[in-house]
Amino acid sequence: MHRKQASVFAVAAVLTVFSAAQAGASCTDWMDQGDGTSWATCVDDAGVQHCYRISNTPGSTAYEVSCSA
C-alpha cells in the first residue's frame, strides 16, 4: 500500500472512531460527595438525563439513581 493511501485510511479510521464515541451518552465527570460516594449525570442521544451513584471503594459498581434531589 502506498503511503498516501495509508494516510487516507488512517484518517478515515480516526473519524469513524470519533463519530462512534460522539454517538454515546454525554456524561459529567464523577463528583465526590464527601460521604464515601460519587455521582455523575449523563444525557443520552434522546436528550434524557440519567444519574448514577457509586461507592468510592475500589471495585464498586455504579447504579442508576433518581436525578431529583
Backbone bond lengths (Angstrom), bond angles and torsions (degrees), N, CA, C in turn:
res aa  C-N    CA-C-N  psi(-1)  N-CA   C-N-CA  omega(-1)  CA-C   N-CA-C  phi
1 M - - - 1.452 - - 1.523 107.87 -
2 H 1.291 116.21 138.07 1.452 120.67 179.26 1.522 110.51 -75.41
3 R 1.307 114.54 156.57 1.464 120.46 -177.44 1.532 111.80 -59.41
4 K 1.333 117.58 -40.13 1.468 121.17 -179.00 1.529 110.52 -64.87
5 Q 1.331 117.76 -42.10 1.461 121.11 177.95 1.523 110.88 -64.22
6 A 1.320 117.29 -40.34 1.462 121.44 179.35 1.525 110.04 -62.52
7 S 1.324 117.13 -39.92 1.466 121.18 179.07 1.524 111.41 -64.09
8 V 1.321 116.40 -41.89 1.461 120.91 178.95 1.521 110.32 -62.71
9 F 1.334 117.24 -44.47 1.465 120.76 178.69 1.525 111.29 -64.81
10 A 1.325 117.74 -38.19 1.463 121.41 179.69 1.528 110.57 -64.43
11 V 1.318 116.98 -44.53 1.466 120.89 178.77 1.529 110.26 -63.57
12 A 1.315 117.69 -42.91 1.466 121.44 178.85 1.526 110.75 -62.03
13 A 1.324 117.32 -40.47 1.463 120.94 179.33 1.521 110.97 -64.89
14 V 1.323 117.21 -43.71 1.463 120.88 179.00 1.525 110.46 -62.50
15 L 1.309 117.73 -44.09 1.468 120.74 179.36 1.523 111.33 -64.05
16 T 1.319 117.58 -37.01 1.463 120.97 178.68 1.519 110.67 -65.11
17 V 1.325 117.07 -46.13 1.468 120.95 179.28 1.521 110.00 -63.62
18 F 1.332 118.29 -42.81 1.457 121.72 179.66 1.520 111.16 -62.27
19 S 1.322 117.37 -42.35 1.464 121.36 179.25 1.519 111.36 -64.54
20 A 1.314 117.41 -40.70 1.465 121.05 178.88 1.521 110.47 -64.89
21 A 1.317 117.61 -38.43 1.469 120.70 179.19 1.529 110.40 -66.36
22 Q 1.320 117.24 -36.89 1.461 120.91 -179.85 1.521 111.76 -69.89
23 A 1.331 118.20 -22.27 1.454 121.50 -177.63 1.523 112.10 -74.72
24 G 1.324 117.66 -17.88 1.462 121.47 -179.23 1.510 111.16 -78.32
25 A 1.319 116.02 178.42 1.456 121.63 179.34 1.521 110.31 -66.35
26 S 1.313 115.49 148.06 1.452 121.95 175.40 1.527 107.74 -96.88
27 C 1.328 117.45 119.34 1.464 121.53 -174.73 1.518 112.11 -122.02
28 T 1.330 115.15 152.53 1.455 120.53 172.32 1.519 108.50 -78.72
29 D 1.318 117.37 168.04 1.455 121.43 171.24 1.522 107.96 -70.33
30 W 1.337 116.49 158.57 1.465 120.35 175.46 1.517 108.49 -66.27
31 M 1.338 117.44 131.78 1.465 123.16 -179.11 1.525 109.78 -112.10
32 D 1.329 116.35 120.42 1.456 122.28 -179.02 1.528 109.36 -67.98
33 Q 1.339 116.38 131.78 1.464 121.52 -177.85 1.525 113.25 -95.12
34 G 1.342 117.82 -5.01 1.450 120.68 178.53 1.523 113.60 80.31
35 D 1.333 117.55 2.14 1.470 121.24 -179.67 1.526 111.27 -119.34
36 G 1.335 116.54 19.56 1.455 120.24 -178.69 1.511 113.50 89.70
37 T 1.331 117.60 6.19 1.458 121.83 177.76 1.523 110.18 -129.38
38 S 1.310 115.39 163.14 1.467 122.52 174.07 1.518 107.83 -134.24
39 W 1.328 117.20 159.84 1.457 120.66 178.51 1.521 110.14 -140.80
40 A 1.326 114.74 159.27 1.458 122.32 177.49 1.520 108.11 -143.91
41 T 1.312 115.65 153.86 1.459 120.51 174.02 1.519 108.40 -118.95
42 C 1.325 115.85 146.12 1.465 122.40 179.61 1.522 108.48 -132.62
43 V 1.310 115.46 150.36 1.462 121.72 173.75 1.524 106.28 -122.13
44 D 1.345 115.94 122.39 1.460 119.15 -178.01 1.526 110.87 -82.06
45 D 1.313 116.49 179.18 1.471 121.78 -177.14 1.523 113.27 -60.87
46 A 1.349 116.93 -23.61 1.461 121.28 179.41 1.528 111.75 -87.30
47 G 1.343 117.40 -0.12 1.456 121.21 179.73 1.519 113.86 85.07
48 V 1.331 117.86 11.85 1.462 122.16 -179.37 1.524 109.14 -88.95
49 Q 1.332 116.04 130.88 1.458 121.51 -179.95 1.533 110.65 -85.59
50 H 1.320 116.75 137.65 1.457 123.78 175.92 1.525 107.59 -129.41
51 C 1.329 117.28 140.10 1.458 121.74 179.45 1.527 109.77 -119.55
52 Y 1.329 115.53 143.04 1.452 121.39 -176.73 1.517 110.06 -131.59
53 R 1.332 115.11 146.66 1.459 122.56 178.82 1.522 107.96 -126.53
54 I 1.333 116.81 147.18 1.457 121.52 178.63 1.522 109.06 -146.68
55 S 1.321 116.36 146.47 1.457 121.56 172.59 1.526 107.01 -73.91
56 N 1.321 117.00 145.53 1.456 120.48 179.67 1.527 112.24 -77.76
57 T 1.333 117.81 0.70 1.458 122.30 177.91 1.526 109.40 -70.95
58 P 1.348 118.19 130.71 1.471 119.89 178.73 1.529 111.75 -53.61
59 G 1.319 116.22 137.52 1.456 121.97 179.05 1.516 114.11 88.93
60 S 1.321 118.18 0.02 1.468 121.53 -179.80 1.520 110.81 -70.36
61 T 1.316 115.12 156.12 1.460 121.87 178.97 1.522 109.58 -110.91
62 A 1.314 116.30 134.35 1.465 121.06 178.03 1.523 109.52 -74.55
63 Y 1.326 115.30 149.22 1.458 120.37 175.59 1.512 108.93 -137.54
64 E 1.333 115.45 151.04 1.454 120.63 -177.62 1.513 110.65 -77.15
65 V 1.324 115.74 137.62 1.465 123.09 178.41 1.524 109.25 -128.90
66 S 1.315 116.53 169.39 1.456 121.74 176.43 1.531 109.17 -65.84
67 C 1.318 116.98 139.79 1.462 121.32 179.17 1.524 112.23 -80.67
68 S 1.324 117.74 -15.24 1.469 119.17 -179.91 1.520 109.70 -85.18
69 A 1.292 115.36 142.38 1.475 120.64 -177.11 1.499 112.86 -76.74
